[in-house]
Amino acid sequence: MIAGTLLLLSALVLSPSFVAPTVQAAAIDGASINSEGAAAVAATAPRAPSVASLRPHIVWKPIPFGDRRRRQMGAYSKRHYGVWRWKLTGPEAIVEHYTTGTTWHGAWNTFAGNSKHLGEYPGTCAHFIVHTDGTIYQIVPLWIRCRHTIGLNQLSIGIEHVGRSDAEVIGNARQMNASLKLTLWLVAKFGIQTRNVIGHGESLQSPLRYERYPAWRCMTHVDMSRPAMQTYRGWLRDRARSAGVPVGPAPAWVDNGC
């Protein structure tokens, strides 16, 4: 059943109506190449797409993230990463999640509540929630750290998908279309390599992971595991190539002994 769904979705994802627009280079007239040929060739080389052209429609629904929560995030970063900081600068990774719920506002309420998690403040959050109908909600600015993945909050953007399983999320074409558009835009905006677009369930094997608490070294969740993310990254790479966005090398996983 899942295999059949993925085959159908692969056809949808790769169809012309499903992919991001391509950027076409101007044709080169061989007769016009003369002493200024090098400049002509350079002028007609494929150009990177405009980041703005890749940005999907995003609905701004911010959760409260005032001075108190920012100080909590700074203190959390000091404990877990060694440096007091609440700002997210130069993100290097994107972590995909699912909410285990059925509504975007249920996840929004959880993140807005700022309740202790694992005995610590601030509460959990992500930067985006992608609803089942394809609506993208941004709930935290991209320059603020969110607590969504142990060991990676200091350098990653978090994207939540409303759903209760990998198969449910990957199998929703409208949600995947929106998610891939969002992720591709973020990849292009920040120069993030596609190999660093990972699922929460893959975080333990990320070479970027860093966690100072020994008791938390092997802690993670299982949402968006390796099989689902192999499919997701494949679709993302196809879109990136079509849009002229650099793909980069394949993932390089590490064995951290967990």
C-alpha positions in Angstrom: 0.0 0.0 0.0 2.8 2.5 1.0 4.9 1.5 -2.0 2.0 2.1 -4.4 1.3 5.5 -2.7 4.9 6.5 -3.1 4.9 5.5 -6.8 1.8 7.7 -7.4 3.3 10.6 -5.4 6.6 10.3 -7.3 4.7 10.8 -10.5 2.9 13.8 -9.0 6.1 15.3 -7.6 8.0 15.0 -10.8 5.1 16.3 -13.0 5.5 19.7 -14.6 2.7 21.1 -12.5 4.3 19.9 -9.3 7.9 21.1 -9.7 9.3 24.6 -9.2 9.8 26.6 -12.3 13.0 26.1 -14.2 15.5 28.8 -15.1 16.4 28.7 -18.8 19.6 30.1 -20.2 19.6 32.2 -23.3 20.6 30.4 -26.5 24.1 31.0 -27.8 24.5 32.0 -31.5 27.7 30.4 -32.6 28.2 33.0 -35.2 28.3 35.8 -32.7 31.3 34.3 -30.7 34.3 36.3 -31.7 37.0 38.1 -29.8 34.5 38.8 -27.1 33.4 35.1 -27.0 34.4 34.6 -23.4 32.2 37.4 -22.3 29.3 36.1 -24.4 29.5 32.6 -23.0 29.7 34.0 -19.5 26.6 36.1 -20.1 24.6 33.2 -21.3 25.6 30.7 -18.6 22.8 29.3 -16.4 22.0 31.7 -13.6 20.9 30.8 -10.1 17.2 31.4 -9.5 16.0 34.5 -7.7 15.5 33.4 -4.1 12.4 35.6 -4.0 10.9 33.7 -6.9 11.2 30.4 -5.0 9.4 31.7 -1.9 6.0 30.0 -1.4 3.0 31.6 0.1 3.5 31.7 3.9 0.9 32.7 6.5 2.4 34.6 9.5 1.0 33.3 12.8 3.6 34.1 15.4 3.7 32.5 18.8 4.7 34.7 21.8 8.5 34.8 21.9 9.4 37.8 24.0 12.3 38.8 26.2 11.6 36.1 28.8 11.6 33.3 26.3 14.6 34.6 24.5 16.5 34.7 27.8 15.4 31.1 28.4 16.7 30.1 25.0 20.0 31.8 25.6 20.4 30.0 28.9 19.4 26.7 27.3 22.1 27.3 24.6 24.7 28.0 27.3 23.9 24.7 29.1 23.7 22.5 26.0 26.1 24.2 23.5 28.4 26.2 25.7 27.5 29.7 24.5 24.7 32.0 25.7 22.8 32.9 22.6 19.2 33.0 21.4 19.7 34.2 17.9 19.9 31.8 14.9 22.6 33.0 12.6 23.7 31.2 9.4 21.5 28.1 9.7 23.2 25.0 8.3 20.5 22.4 8.5 16.7 21.9 8.2 15.0 19.3 10.3 11.6 17.9 9.2 9.1 16.7 11.8 5.5 15.6 12.2 3.3 16.8 15.0 1.5 13.5 15.9 -1.7 15.6 15.8 -4.4 16.4 13.3 -4.6 20.2 13.4 -2.1 23.0 12.9 -3.6 25.1 15.7 -3.1 22.2 18.2 0.6 22.3 17.4 0.6 26.2 17.6 -1.0 26.1 21.0 1.6 23.6 22.3 4.4 25.8 21.0 2.8 29.0 22.3 2.3 27.6 25.8 6.1 27.5 26.5 5.8 24.7 29.0 8.8 23.0 30.4 10.1 20.0 28.3 12.4 17.5 29.9 12.4 19.7 32.9 13.8 22.8 31.2 12.7 26.0 29.6 12.0 27.2 27.0 9.2 25.0 25.7 9.5 23.3 22.3 8.7 25.1 19.0 9.4 25.0 15.3 9.7 27.8 12.8 7.0 26.5 10.5 3.9 24.3 10.5 2.8 22.8 7.2 -0.9 21.9 7.4 -2.6 18.9 5.7 -4.2 21.2 3.1 -0.8 22.6 2.1 -1.0 25.9 4.1 2.3 27.0 5.4 2.3 28.8 8.8 5.4 30.6 10.0 5.3 30.9 13.8 8.8 32.0 14.7 11.2 34.4 12.9 14.1 32.7 11.2 16.6 34.7 13.2 15.4 33.1 16.5 16.5 29.7 17.7 13.7 27.2 18.3 13.9 24.1 20.6 12.9 21.3 18.2 15.8 18.9 17.9 18.3 18.0 20.6 21.8 18.8 19.5 20.8 20.8 16.5 18.7 23.8 17.7 21.8 26.1 17.5 22.1 25.8 13.8 18.9 24.5 12.3 15.4 25.5 11.1 12.5 23.3 12.2 9.5 22.4 10.0 6.6 20.6 11.5 4.0 18.7 9.4 0.6 18.1 10.7 0.2 14.3 10.8 0.6 11.1 12.8 3.1 9.1 10.8 5.8 9.3 8.2 3.5 7.5 5.7 0.6 9.9 6.4 2.8 13.0 5.8 4.7 11.6 2.8 1.5 10.3 1.3 -0.3 13.7 1.3 0.5 15.3 -2.1 -0.7 18.8 -1.2 1.2 18.8 2.0 4.4 17.5 0.3 4.1 20.0 -2.5 4.0 22.9 0.0 6.7 21.3 2.2 9.1 20.9 -0.7 8.5 24.4 -1.9 9.3 25.8 1.5 12.4 23.6 2.0 13.7 24.5 -1.4 13.3 28.2 -0.7 15.1 27.8 2.6 17.9 25.8 1.0 18.4 28.5 -1.7 18.1 31.4 0.8 20.7 30.1 3.3 22.9 28.0 1.0 22.0 24.8 3.0 23.2 21.6 1.4 20.4 19.1 0.7 22.3 16.4 2.6 21.6 18.5 5.7 17.9 18.4 5.2 17.2 15.6 7.6 14.3 14.1 9.5 14.1 14.3 13.3 14.6 10.5 13.3 18.0 10.9 11.6 19.4 13.5 13.9 21.6 11.2 15.9 23.6 10.4 12.8 24.1 14.0 11.7 27.7 15.2 11.7 26.4 18.6 12.8 24.9 17.4 16.0 26.4 18.7 19.3 25.1 18.1 22.8 27.0 18.7 26.0 24.6 16.8 28.3 25.8 13.1 28.5 22.4 12.0 29.4 20.9 13.6 26.3 23.6 12.4 23.9 21.4 9.6 22.5 18.0 11.2 22.9 15.9 11.9 19.8 12.5 11.2 18.3 11.5 8.8 15.5 9.5 11.2 13.3 10.5 11.5 9.7 12.9 8.5 9.7 15.5 7.5 7.1 13.2 5.7 4.6 10.7 8.6 4.5 13.6 11.1 4.2 15.3 9.2 1.4 12.1 9.7 -0.6 11.8 13.4 0.5 15.4 14.2 -0.3 15.0 12.6 -3.7 12.1 14.8 -4.5 13.9 17.8 -3.1 17.0 17.2 -5.3 14.8 16.8 -8.4 13.2 20.2 -7.7 16.6 21.8 -6.9 18.0 20.6 -10.2 15.0 21.9 -12.1 15.3 25.3 -10.4 19.0 25.6 -10.8 19.7 25.3 -7.0 22.9 23.5 -6.1 22.3 20.0 -4.8 25.7 19.3 -3.1 27.0 15.9 -2.1 25.2 12.9 -0.7 24.5 12.6 3.1 27.5 11.7 5.2 26.2 10.0 8.3 28.2 9.4 11.5 28.1 6.6 14.1 27.9 8.3 17.5 27.7 5.0 19.4 24.0 5.2 20.3 
